Amino acid sequence: MHALRAFIAAQMDRRTWRQVDLVKKSGLSKQVIHGLMTDDREELTTRIDDATAAGLARAFGVTPAVVLAQVGMAMRLPVSEPVVIYDAHGVSDEDLIGELVERLQKAGEPGGNTAASRQAGRSPATGKVVIPQMPQRQAASPKPPRTPRQ
């Protein structure tokens, strides 16, 4: 398996994604993702296009340069190991909360008493993380219209 496929597989495993999830997050077609995931060559002979690199980068929250560095390694070009810096600014609140819930569930034992569990509001009875509902904003009462000064 070449370096690009290994990178994609590792990123998907980190997130417990299936190919359909990567298709949704990347905006790439099913055919492109399937082709990348079933490529059994040990070495890539051609570079992926910029749109594919950008889609993978978008899905994994990295820069296209990180993906292209993996392509270079897959082509056995001299490439220094990329430093992956994740930027959470582009990640949706739903994805962030989902990741936190998953990590907290992995960190604590069912019904456990870990600090992370207590902080997250883990139910002692079920051991499941309870996400408190955010209070609803109250609509401000409309202000009476201003009367012009005379």
Long-range contacts (C-beta under 8 A, 24 or more apart in sequence): 1-40, 1-42, 2-39, 2-41, 2-42, 2-43, 2-44, 2-73, 2-74, 3-70, 3-71, 3-73, 3-74, 4-36, 4-44, 4-48, 4-67, 4-70, 4-71, 4-73, 4-74, 5-36, 5-37, 5-39, 5-74, 7-67, 7-70, 8-36, 8-37, 8-56, 9-37, 11-59, 11-60, 15-99, 16-102, 22-59, 25-58, 25-59, 26-55, 26-56, 26-58, 26-59, 27-55, 27-58, 28-52, 28-55, 28-56, 43-74, 43-75, 43-76, 44-71, 44-74, 44-75, 45-75, 47-71, 47-75, 58-90, 61-86, 61-87, 61-88, 61-90, 61-91, 62-86, 97-131, 101-129, 101-131, 104-129, 105-129
